[in-house]
Amino acid sequence: MAAPVSRRIPEITTRFWVSKTLITAASVFWPDYLYDHLGRWIATTLLVAALATALVVQLRGDRLRPWAFWSAMLAASAVGTEIANGLHVALGLGYPAIAVVCLIGGAGLVAAGHATMGIASLVAVDSRRSEGWFWAIALVAFGIGTALTHLTPRPILAYPVLQLLLWAVAVAAVVLACRRLGGATTAGFWGVFVLTRPLGAAVAFLLTNASAAGGLGLARHAVSAVLTAVLVGSVRYR
């Protein structure tokens, strides 16, 4: 096992969750762009390769480097999303079933990580091995969040402002529940992690949907590029 280091993930603050939400909003349309220009298999291969490269760079570091961490998170967001969508397209599974499968898998990973490394405490993400558990759980959490996005009721899905309100309220409810319980909990952290995926998607849809549906009608890939640039600027604080 690698020697422990002081900290390998950013401090869990409001800024962390803003960056996490931006990650989702920025990554919503990148896979579609690659699929349109390269085809599904080549695009999927490139996404997986990008994730593998980003994780190698992140895990080889001996300290927290925000640019490396958030690059890995961006790649994990895209790949985790495609895990859920791939199960739907390739295997024909419905998104309710995908959500259940990913939820069971995520719960199993949290339990296994806690049993072997204490990863569930989050504070214990202080070694490469424990961080490996973190990223495995994160991938599945992105899959759950993607399934929840697709399960948004159609009347709400048609209006991105309503989507944004729905998921913002859901995130706030989890945060308030954690505070009533005396602080952040494992379930609370991963609950917010999951819910900021549909929240970020709602931000992206609000910016890109037609004005008739309450959106701003901006170009999808331009929005992705600008949000990625904003994210890059936001992680230069350490």
C-alpha positions as CSV (number, residue, x, y, z in Angstrom):
1,M,0.0,0.0,0.0
2,A,1.2,3.5,-0.8
3,A,2.4,5.6,2.1
4,P,-0.3,7.9,3.5
5,V,-0.4,11.5,2.5
6,S,-2.1,14.4,4.3
7,R,-5.1,14.8,2.0
8,R,-6.1,13.6,-1.4
9,I,-9.5,15.2,-2.0
10,P,-10.5,18.9,-1.5
11,E,-12.1,20.1,1.7
12,I,-15.9,19.4,1.4
13,T,-17.2,23.0,1.4
14,T,-19.8,24.9,-0.6
15,R,-17.1,25.6,-3.2
16,F,-16.6,21.9,-3.6
17,W,-20.3,21.4,-4.4
18,V,-20.4,24.4,-6.8
19,S,-17.4,22.9,-8.7
20,K,-19.0,19.5,-8.7
21,T,-22.2,20.9,-10.1
22,L,-20.3,22.8,-12.8
23,I,-18.5,19.5,-13.7
24,T,-21.8,17.9,-14.5
25,A,-23.1,20.9,-16.4
26,A,-19.9,21.0,-18.5
27,S,-19.8,17.3,-19.2
28,V,-23.5,16.7,-20.2
29,F,-23.0,17.4,-23.9
30,W,-19.3,16.4,-24.5
31,P,-20.2,12.7,-25.1
32,D,-22.9,13.6,-27.6
33,Y,-20.4,15.8,-29.5
34,L,-17.9,12.9,-29.6
35,Y,-20.6,10.4,-30.7
36,D,-21.8,12.6,-33.5
37,H,-18.3,13.1,-34.9
38,L,-16.5,9.8,-34.1
39,G,-19.2,7.2,-33.5
40,R,-20.2,5.5,-30.2
41,W,-17.4,3.0,-29.9
42,I,-14.5,5.3,-30.7
43,A,-16.0,8.0,-28.5
44,T,-16.5,5.5,-25.6
45,T,-12.9,4.3,-26.0
46,L,-11.6,7.9,-25.8
47,L,-13.7,8.7,-22.8
48,V,-12.4,5.6,-20.9
49,A,-8.9,6.4,-21.9
50,A,-9.3,10.0,-20.7
51,L,-10.6,8.7,-17.4
52,A,-7.7,6.2,-17.0
53,T,-5.2,8.9,-17.8
54,A,-6.7,11.4,-15.4
55,L,-6.8,8.9,-12.6
56,V,-3.2,7.8,-13.2
57,V,-2.1,11.5,-13.0
58,Q,-4.3,12.1,-9.9
59,L,-3.3,8.9,-8.0
60,R,0.4,9.3,-8.7
61,G,0.5,12.6,-7.0
62,D,1.7,12.8,-3.4
63,R,-0.6,15.6,-2.4
64,L,-3.8,17.3,-3.4
65,R,-3.5,19.1,-6.8
66,P,-6.9,20.7,-7.6
67,W,-6.3,20.7,-11.4
68,A,-5.6,16.9,-11.3
69,F,-8.5,16.1,-9.0
70,W,-11.1,18.0,-11.0
71,S,-9.8,16.7,-14.3
72,A,-10.4,13.2,-13.0
73,M,-13.8,14.3,-11.7
74,L,-14.7,15.7,-15.2
75,A,-13.7,12.4,-16.9
76,A,-15.5,10.4,-14.2
77,S,-18.7,12.4,-14.8
78,A,-18.7,11.7,-18.5
79,V,-17.9,8.0,-18.1
80,G,-20.3,7.5,-15.2
81,T,-23.0,9.0,-17.2
82,E,-22.2,6.7,-20.1
83,I,-22.3,3.6,-17.8
84,A,-25.9,4.4,-17.1
85,N,-26.8,5.3,-20.7
86,G,-24.8,2.3,-22.0
87,L,-26.8,-0.1,-19.8
88,H,-30.0,1.5,-21.3
89,V,-28.9,1.4,-24.9
90,A,-26.9,-1.8,-25.1
91,L,-28.9,-4.0,-22.7
92,G,-32.3,-2.3,-22.9
93,L,-32.6,-1.8,-19.2
94,G,-35.0,0.9,-18.0
95,Y,-33.7,3.7,-16.0
96,P,-35.5,2.6,-12.8
97,A,-33.7,-0.7,-13.0
98,I,-30.4,1.0,-13.7
99,A,-30.9,3.3,-10.7
100,V,-31.5,0.3,-8.5
101,V,-28.5,-1.7,-9.9
102,C,-26.2,1.3,-9.4
103,L,-27.6,2.0,-6.0
104,I,-26.9,-1.6,-4.8
105,G,-23.5,-1.5,-6.4
106,G,-22.7,1.9,-4.8
107,A,-23.9,0.7,-1.4
108,G,-21.7,-2.4,-1.7
109,L,-18.7,-0.4,-2.6
110,V,-19.2,2.0,0.3
111,A,-19.6,-1.0,2.7
112,A,-16.5,-2.7,1.3
113,G,-14.5,0.5,1.3
114,H,-15.4,1.2,4.9
115,A,-14.6,-2.3,6.0
116,T,-11.2,-2.4,4.4
117,M,-10.0,1.2,4.5
118,G,-12.5,3.4,6.5
119,I,-13.1,5.2,3.2
120,A,-16.7,5.9,4.2
121,S,-15.5,8.5,6.7
122,L,-14.2,10.7,3.9
123,V,-11.5,12.1,6.2
124,A,-9.7,8.8,5.7
125,V,-9.1,9.5,2.0
126,D,-5.4,9.9,2.7
127,S,-3.7,7.2,0.6
128,R,-3.8,6.0,-3.0
129,R,-5.6,2.8,-2.0
130,S,-8.4,4.6,-0.2
131,E,-8.7,7.1,-3.0
132,G,-9.2,4.2,-5.4
133,W,-12.3,3.3,-3.4
134,F,-13.5,6.9,-3.6
135,W,-13.3,7.0,-7.4
136,A,-15.0,3.7,-7.8
137,I,-17.9,4.9,-5.6
138,A,-17.9,8.2,-7.5
139,L,-18.3,6.5,-10.9
140,V,-21.4,4.5,-9.7
141,A,-22.8,7.7,-8.0
142,F,-22.6,9.5,-11.4
143,G,-24.5,6.5,-12.9
144,I,-27.3,6.8,-10.2
145,G,-27.5,10.6,-10.8
146,T,-27.8,10.0,-14.6
147,A,-30.7,7.6,-14.0
148,L,-32.4,10.0,-11.8
149,T,-32.1,12.7,-14.4
150,H,-33.9,10.5,-16.9
151,L,-36.5,9.7,-14.3
152,T,-37.5,13.3,-13.8
153,P,-41.3,13.6,-14.4
154,R,-42.0,14.7,-18.0
155,P,-44.0,17.8,-17.0
156,I,-40.9,19.0,-15.0
157,L,-38.4,17.7,-17.6
158,A,-40.0,20.0,-20.2
159,Y,-39.1,23.1,-18.2
160,P,-35.5,23.4,-17.0
161,V,-36.3,26.0,-14.4
162,L,-38.6,23.5,-12.7
163,Q,-35.8,20.9,-13.0
164,L,-33.4,23.2,-11.3
165,L,-35.8,24.0,-8.5
166,L,-36.6,20.3,-8.0
167,W,-33.0,19.2,-7.6
168,A,-31.9,22.2,-5.7
169,V,-34.7,21.5,-3.1
170,A,-33.6,17.9,-3.0
171,V,-30.0,18.9,-2.3
172,A,-31.0,21.4,0.3
173,A,-33.2,18.7,2.0
174,V,-30.2,16.3,2.3
175,V,-28.0,19.1,3.6
176,L,-30.5,20.1,6.2
177,A,-31.1,16.5,7.3
178,C,-27.3,16.1,7.8
179,R,-27.2,19.2,9.9
180,R,-30.0,17.9,12.1
181,L,-28.1,14.7,12.5
182,G,-25.1,16.7,13.8
183,G,-22.9,17.0,10.8
184,A,-22.0,15.4,7.5
185,T,-22.6,11.7,7.2
186,T,-21.5,9.2,4.6
187,A,-25.0,8.8,3.3
188,G,-25.3,12.6,3.2
189,F,-22.1,13.2,1.3
190,W,-22.9,10.6,-1.4
191,G,-26.6,11.7,-1.4
192,V,-25.5,15.2,-2.4
193,F,-22.9,13.8,-4.8
194,V,-25.6,11.9,-6.6
195,L,-28.2,14.8,-6.6
196,T,-25.7,17.3,-7.9
197,R,-25.6,15.3,-11.1
198,P,-29.2,16.0,-12.1
199,L,-28.8,19.5,-10.6
200,G,-25.9,20.2,-13.0
201,A,-27.8,18.7,-15.9
202,A,-30.6,21.1,-15.1
203,V,-28.2,24.1,-15.2
204,A,-27.0,22.9,-18.7
205,F,-30.6,22.5,-19.9
206,L,-31.6,25.9,-18.6
207,L,-28.8,27.4,-20.7
208,T,-29.4,25.5,-23.8
209,N,-33.1,24.7,-24.1
210,A,-35.2,26.8,-26.4
211,S,-36.7,30.0,-25.0
212,A,-40.2,28.6,-25.5
213,A,-39.4,26.0,-22.9
214,G,-37.9,28.5,-20.5
215,G,-34.3,28.1,-21.5
216,L,-31.8,30.6,-22.9
217,G,-31.3,28.9,-26.2
218,L,-27.5,28.9,-26.2
219,A,-25.4,26.6,-28.3
220,R,-24.8,23.3,-26.4
221,H,-21.1,22.9,-27.2
222,A,-20.4,26.6,-26.6
223,V,-22.0,26.2,-23.2
224,S,-19.9,23.1,-22.4
225,A,-16.7,25.0,-23.4
226,V,-17.5,28.1,-21.4
227,L,-18.5,26.0,-18.3
228,T,-15.3,24.0,-18.6
229,A,-13.3,27.3,-18.7
230,V,-15.2,28.6,-15.6
231,L,-14.4,25.4,-13.8
232,V,-10.7,25.6,-14.7
233,G,-10.7,29.2,-13.3
234,S,-12.5,28.1,-10.1
235,V,-10.0,25.4,-9.1
236,R,-6.9,27.7,-9.2
237,Y,-7.5,28.8,-5.6
238,R,-5.0,26.3,-4.1
